[in-house]
Amino acid sequence: MKHLFDAWEGIREKIQQARAFYLLLDYDGTLTPIVSRPEMALLPPEVKKKLIQLRDFPQVSIAVISGRSLEDICSKIGIRGITYVGNYGLEIQNPAGVHKKRLSLTGQRELARIHKALEEALKNIPEIFLENKESILAIHYRMVPKGDQGKVFQEMEEIQKKWGSKWQVTQGKMVFEIRPRADFHKGKAVRDLLRSMSNRDLLPFYFGDDQMDEDAFRFLRGKGITVFVGPLETPSAAEYFLDDPAEVAEFLERFIEARPGEDPPVPKILTGGKEKMIQ
């Protein structure tokens, strides 16, 4: 990977030549630093201001693609007129409506049983935090003492053994997630968003910071500009990297300064809300 700003002259030239843009942005660790508890990850006011500026460019579309629930990510950012993707693509909100894929009744009952079992098994673990995101259960252990983390890993193995045919346990940055075995991930979410765009001269950017973003990096390889946010030594399919969210904010400012000419507005995607069942 090359640092994005070391290649800036070439990137700026692409920005100036393209007729339309899609900025696809992760939230935690990308727009805002990783913090001890998810509710403390607040969007910096200066970043929000830049996103509003970019939203108002007629040739720019913006989507925030997160593992958070749709309600959570919408409330954290609070900007009208952009697209929000929650739960890695199970939930989408855009100016045209809300689209959700929900668990079946059986799936809801199973996840409730898993949640209850984990609450009991981990009740004596200090600073453990279980977050129910409707279709996904997140187990945050960032604040758990190192001596107690083994118990968390052990319980995740037990869940995988017992429920592995219908549920999968994935690991992120100091968090486990119990997710239904269904066809959804950030790469598929990006694919679906781009399919809805009619402009053939669209230049997409994707910024993300962890393993859950790798599907999007792989999908966009050769189709757009992919940027891993974090240390260079972290393996990634992204073409470029930035050190931290502060540099992502700097990119947004650089993009604004390289503001392309005022082309006709680009359609801002999708129609009507709907819900589908999964599992």
N, C-alpha and C positions, 0 to 999 in steps of 0.2 A: 504493500500500500504506500501511496505517496501522500504527504500532507496536502490538503486541498489548497491551502494558500500558496504553497510552493508551485502549484500549477495554475495559479489564479489568472494569469494572462490568457491562457487557453480557455479556461472556464468562462471568463468575461466575454471572450469573443463568441463563444457558443450562446451565451445569454443574449448578446446583441444581435445574433443572426436568427435565433429562433422566433417564431411568431406566437407561441403560446407555451405556458409553463404549468406544471403540476408540482407543487411542493408537498411532499409526503413526509410527515414528521412523527416520530415516536414522541412520547411525553417524558416519562421518568428516565433520567440519565441523559436526555437529549435536549429538551427544552428547559428542564429544571434539574438541579443536582439530585442525586440519590440521597435520601434522608432516612432517619431511623424508623419512622412509621409513615405509611402511605398518605395519611391525611395531612401530613406536614409538608408535602411536596407542592408548593405554591408557585404559580407562574410569575416570574419577575415582571413588574409593571412595564419595564422598558421593552421586554420581549413581546408582551401583549400589544403594546403600541406599534411595534414593527409589524406584527402579524395583521393588525387592522389596516395599516398602510398598504400592505401587500394584498390583502383581500380586495381593496378598492381599485387595484390595477385591473382593468377589464380583461387583460390577457393572462391573468394569474388565477389558478385554482389552488386551494389549500385543503389538505385533509390531515387530521391528527389521528394516527393509527395506534391504538393502545391495547394493552391487556386489561386495563381497568374496565369496569362496567360502563355502559354508555352514559348512564345518569351521572356517574362520578366524573368522567372525563369532560362531559359538557359543563358541569358545574365548576370544575377546576379552571377551565379556559374562558367560558362565558362570552364567546364572540359569535355573533350572528353571521349567517351567510357563508359559513365554511362547512366542510363535511367532517363528521366525527365517526370514527370506527371503534367500537368497544368490543371487549372480549375476543380480540384477534380476528374479528370479522363476523362474529355471530350477530352483532348489532351494528346498524348504520343509521345515522341521522344526517340528512342533508336538507337544503332549503325546500326540497319537494316533499319530505316526509320522513317517517321512521320505518325501518325495515329490520325485523328481528327473526331469528331462528331460535325457538324455545325448546327446552327439554320436553319430552313427552311426560305424561303423568307418571309412568313407571320410572323414567329417568329422574324426575323430581323426587320421588320417594326414595330411590336408591341414594341419591346425593345427600338427602336429609339423614339417611341411616349412616352414611360415611361420616358426615359432619358430627353427628351425635357421638359416634364411636371415637372419633379423634378428640373431641372435647373431653371425653372421659379419660382417654389414654394419656393426654398431654396436660391434664388439669394441674399437675404439680410442677410443670416446667415454667420457670419465671420468664416473663416478657414474651411468651409465645402469643401470636395474634392470628386468629382464624378469620378470614374474610369471605363471606358468602357473596358471590357475584352472579347469582341466579343460576347460570349454567356451569359455572366453574367455582371450585373452592380453593382459595389461596391460603397457604400456611406460611406466615412470615416469621422468620427466626433470626433476623438481623441483631436483635437485642438480647437473644438468648445466650447465657454464658456458655463458653466453649465446652465446658464439662458436661453440659446438658444437651448439646446438639446431637450427640450420638443417638439419643433416645428418639429424637425427631426423625433422623435418617432411618432408624429401625422401624418406626411406625409407617413410614412411607413404603418401605419394602413389604411390610405386611399388607398394606392396602393394595399394592401391585399384585401380590400373590393371590389375594382374595377376589379382587375386582378387575383384574387385568384384562379380562375378555371384553369388558364394556367400557372401562375407564383407564386412562393412562396418567401416570405421574410424570410431570415434567419439572425441570429445575431451572430457575433463573438466578438472579443476583440475590442470594440469601432468602429465597422464597421457593417453595414447592407449589405446584398447582395440580389439582385433580380435575381432569378434563374428560369430556365424553370422547369416545373414539368415533369421531366424525370428520368429514373432510373440510377442515377450516384451519387457516393459518394466515399470517400477514402477507405472504406471497400471493395467495389466492385472493385476498382482499384487494391488494394492489392491482392484480390482473383485472378484477371485476370493475374497479374504479376507472382504469384506463380504457377498458372496452366501451365505457359510456361516453367517452370523449370523441368528438367528431373531427377534430383538427389533426391532420396527418403530420403537421410540423410541430407537434407537441414535444417539449423537452421535459421529462420528469426528473425530479431529484428525490432521493430517499435518504433520510437520516435516522439512524438507530444505534443502540448501544449494547445490545446483548444477543444471546443465542436466538431469541424469538424473532429477531429481525433478519436472520440469515436467509430465510426463505424468500423474503422480499429482495435482498441483495442478489440472490441467485437468479430470481426471475428477471430483474432489471439489468443484469449484466449484458452490456452491449446495446441496451435500449435506452439507457439514461445515465444519470450520474449518481453513484451510490457512495455514501459516506458513513463510515463507522465512527462513533463517538467514544473515544477511550484510548488507552495506551497502545502504541504501535505493536507491541509484542503480542497482543491478543490476536489469535488467528481469526480471519474473517474473509468472506467472499466479496466484501466491498472493494471498490477500486481506490478510494481515498479514505483518509481519516482526519478527524479533528480531535484535539486533546480533551475537550470538556464542553459542557453547555455554554460556557462563556464564549467559546469560539463559534458555536452555532449561532449565538446572538450576533457575533461579528459578521458571520456570513450573511445573515438577514440584512444587516446594514449595507454590506458590500453589494448585495443583490439590488437593494433599493437605489444605491448610487449608480449602478450599471443599468438603471431602468430603461427597458427597451421602449421603442416607439409605441404610440397609442394605436394599436390595431383594433379592428372591430371586436366586440365582446365575444368571448368563447362560451358556449353553453355550459352551465354549471351542474349538469348531470341529473339523471334519474327522474322517475315519476312515481307518484303514489306510494304510500306505506303498506307494508304487508308483513305477515308473520308466517313462519314455517316451523314444523316440528322436526326435531332431531332425535336420534336414538329411537 
